[in-house]
Amino acid sequence: MDFWDLLEKKRPEVLALWRERFFAEYPADSSGFLTRQKDPFANPVGTRLAEGLAGILRAAFNPGDLKAEEAAIAFLDDMAHIRAVQDFTPARAVRFLFDLKDVCREVLAKDLAKLGEGSDWHALDRRIDALALTGFDFYGRCREKIFDIRVNEVRNLSYKAMQRANLVAAIPELDGSPAASGEAPPDGPKG
C-alpha cells in the first residue's frame, strides 16, 4: 500500500481527530453546540465548518483531483468568512490547516516508521501549506472588507450627525463644479 492509499484509508480517523481539535478552539458552550447540533437549519455555521473540513481533507489527500481542490478552495473561502466575523487573529484563523500535519502524523504514527519522512510526506506538507496560504489570503480579504464597512459606517454616521447639527456647508472652491463657484462652463455661451 502506498502513502496516498494509506492516507485515504485513514481519512475518517484523521477527520475525526482534526474536527475535534478544530472545534476545541471555540469556547466550550459554542463548541458543544457546533458539534452536537446536526440540523443544518438550526446550526448552519457548524454544518458548513464540518463540511469544509471534510472537503479540505479530501483535496489534501487526493493530489490531482481538480474537482476536490476547487471544492476545498470554496470551503476555505466560506470558512474565512466565518472566522473573519468571529474576530479570530490571522494566525488562529488558519492554524487549523497547519494542525492537519500533526494530526496526520499522529494517526499514521504506527505506519510512520515504515513510510519514513520521504517525498510523499513533503508533498502532503506542501499541499497543506498551499491550502493554508490560500486560506490566509481569503481571511485577509474578508477582514479588509469588514474594516471598510466599519469605516464607511462611522463616516456616514459622522456626516449625518454633522448634518443634523447644521454643520455641513458646501465649499465652492473645493467642489470643482462651475455652478458651485458661480462661473460659466468653459463651453458655454460666448459673448
C-alpha positions as CSV (number, residue, x, y, z in Angstrom):
1,M,0.0,0.0,0.0
2,D,1.5,3.4,-1.0
3,F,1.4,6.6,1.0
4,W,-1.6,8.1,-0.6
5,D,-3.7,4.9,-0.4
6,L,-2.8,4.7,3.3
7,L,-3.9,8.3,3.8
8,E,-7.2,7.7,2.1
9,K,-7.8,4.6,4.2
10,K,-7.1,6.5,7.4
11,R,-9.1,9.6,6.3
12,P,-12.1,9.0,8.6
13,E,-9.8,8.7,11.6
14,V,-7.8,11.8,10.6
15,L,-11.0,13.8,10.0
16,A,-12.5,12.8,13.4
17,L,-9.3,13.9,15.3
18,W,-8.9,17.1,13.2
19,R,-12.6,18.1,13.7
20,E,-12.2,17.5,17.5
21,R,-9.1,19.8,17.6
22,F,-10.8,22.4,15.3
23,F,-13.9,22.8,17.4
24,A,-11.8,22.7,20.6
25,E,-10.6,26.2,19.6
26,Y,-14.1,27.6,20.4
27,P,-15.4,28.2,23.9
28,A,-17.0,25.1,25.5
29,D,-20.6,26.2,25.0
30,S,-20.1,27.2,21.4
31,S,-18.0,24.1,20.6
32,G,-20.7,21.8,22.1
33,F,-23.4,23.5,20.0
34,L,-21.4,23.5,16.8
35,T,-20.6,19.8,17.1
36,R,-23.8,18.3,18.6
37,Q,-26.5,20.2,16.7
38,K,-26.6,18.3,13.4
39,D,-29.6,20.2,11.9
40,P,-28.2,22.4,9.1
41,F,-31.0,24.9,9.6
42,A,-30.5,25.2,13.3
43,N,-26.7,25.2,13.0
44,P,-25.6,26.5,9.6
45,V,-22.2,27.6,10.8
46,G,-21.3,24.2,12.4
47,T,-22.6,22.3,9.4
48,R,-20.6,24.5,6.9
49,L,-17.4,24.2,9.0
50,A,-17.7,20.4,9.3
51,E,-18.4,20.1,5.5
52,G,-15.4,22.4,4.9
53,L,-13.0,20.3,7.0
54,A,-14.1,17.1,5.1
55,G,-13.7,18.8,1.7
56,I,-10.3,20.3,2.5
57,L,-9.1,16.9,3.7
58,R,-10.4,15.2,0.6
59,A,-8.4,17.7,-1.5
60,A,-5.3,17.4,0.6
61,F,-5.3,13.6,0.3
62,N,-6.1,13.3,-3.4
63,P,-3.5,15.1,-5.4
64,G,-4.6,15.8,-9.0
65,D,-8.3,15.7,-8.1
66,L,-9.2,19.2,-9.5
67,K,-12.9,18.9,-8.5
68,A,-11.9,18.2,-4.9
69,E,-9.4,21.1,-5.0
70,E,-12.0,23.5,-6.4
71,A,-14.4,22.5,-3.7
72,A,-11.7,22.9,-1.0
73,I,-11.0,26.4,-2.2
74,A,-14.7,27.3,-2.0
75,F,-14.8,25.8,1.5
76,L,-11.8,27.8,2.5
77,D,-13.5,31.0,1.3
78,D,-16.6,30.1,3.4
79,M,-14.5,29.3,6.4
80,A,-12.5,32.5,6.1
81,H,-15.8,34.5,6.0
82,I,-17.0,32.7,9.2
83,R,-13.7,33.2,11.1
84,A,-13.3,36.8,10.0
85,V,-16.6,37.8,11.6
86,Q,-15.7,35.7,14.7
87,D,-12.7,38.0,15.3
88,F,-10.1,35.3,15.1
89,T,-6.5,36.6,14.7
90,P,-5.0,35.7,11.3
91,A,-2.8,33.0,13.0
92,R,-5.7,31.4,14.8
93,A,-7.9,31.7,11.7
94,V,-5.7,29.4,9.6
95,R,-3.9,27.4,12.3
96,F,-6.3,24.5,11.8
97,L,-4.8,23.9,8.4
98,F,-1.3,23.6,9.9
99,D,-2.7,21.3,12.7
100,L,-3.6,18.9,10.0
101,K,0.0,18.0,9.5
102,D,0.3,17.0,13.2
103,V,-3.0,15.1,13.1
104,C,-1.8,13.1,10.1
105,R,1.4,12.1,11.8
106,E,-0.4,11.1,15.0
107,V,-2.9,8.9,13.2
108,L,-0.2,7.4,11.0
109,A,2.3,7.1,13.8
110,K,2.5,3.3,13.7
111,D,2.9,3.3,9.9
112,L,5.3,6.3,10.0
113,A,8.4,4.1,10.6
114,K,7.5,2.0,7.6
115,L,6.8,5.1,5.4
116,G,9.6,7.3,6.6
117,E,9.8,11.0,6.0
118,G,10.0,10.7,2.3
119,S,8.9,12.8,-0.6
120,D,5.3,11.8,-0.2
121,W,5.2,13.4,3.3
122,H,6.8,16.5,1.9
123,A,4.3,16.6,-0.9
124,L,1.4,16.4,1.6
125,D,3.0,19.1,3.7
126,R,3.3,21.4,0.6
127,R,-0.4,20.8,-0.3
128,I,-1.4,21.7,3.2
129,D,0.8,24.8,3.2
130,A,-0.7,25.9,-0.1
131,L,-4.2,25.5,1.3
132,A,-3.2,27.5,4.4
133,L,-1.8,30.3,2.3
134,T,-4.9,30.4,0.2
135,G,-7.0,30.4,3.4
136,F,-4.9,33.3,4.8
137,D,-5.5,35.3,1.6
138,F,-9.2,34.7,1.9
139,Y,-9.2,35.7,5.6
140,G,-7.2,38.8,4.9
141,R,-9.7,39.9,2.2
142,C,-12.6,39.3,4.5
143,R,-11.1,41.3,7.3
144,E,-10.3,44.1,4.9
145,K,-13.9,44.2,3.8
146,I,-15.1,44.2,7.4
147,F,-12.9,47.2,8.2
148,D,-14.0,49.0,5.1
149,I,-17.6,48.5,6.1
150,R,-16.9,49.8,9.6
151,V,-15.0,52.9,8.3
152,N,-17.8,53.7,5.9
153,E,-20.4,53.3,8.7
154,V,-18.5,55.6,11.0
155,R,-18.1,58.2,8.2
156,N,-21.8,58.0,7.3
157,L,-22.8,58.3,10.9
158,S,-20.5,61.3,11.5
159,Y,-21.7,63.0,8.4
160,K,-25.4,62.5,9.4
161,A,-24.7,63.9,12.9
162,M,-23.0,66.9,11.4
163,Q,-25.9,67.5,9.0
164,R,-28.4,67.3,11.9
165,A,-26.3,69.8,13.8
166,N,-26.3,72.0,10.7
167,L,-22.5,72.0,10.5
168,V,-22.3,70.9,6.8
169,A,-21.8,73.6,4.2
170,A,-20.7,73.5,0.6
171,I,-17.3,75.0,-0.1
172,P,-17.3,76.2,-3.7
173,E,-13.6,76.2,-4.4
174,L,-13.4,72.5,-3.3
175,D,-16.5,71.4,-5.1
176,G,-14.9,71.8,-8.5
177,S,-18.1,72.3,-10.4
178,P,-18.6,75.6,-12.2
179,A,-22.0,76.0,-10.8
180,A,-20.7,76.0,-7.3
181,S,-18.1,78.7,-8.0
182,G,-20.6,80.8,-10.0
183,E,-18.5,80.6,-13.2
184,A,-20.0,79.8,-16.6
185,P,-18.9,76.4,-18.0
186,P,-16.0,76.7,-20.4
187,D,-18.0,75.6,-23.4
188,G,-20.9,77.9,-22.5
189,P,-22.2,80.9,-24.5
190,K,-19.7,83.4,-25.6
191,G,-20.1,86.8,-25.9
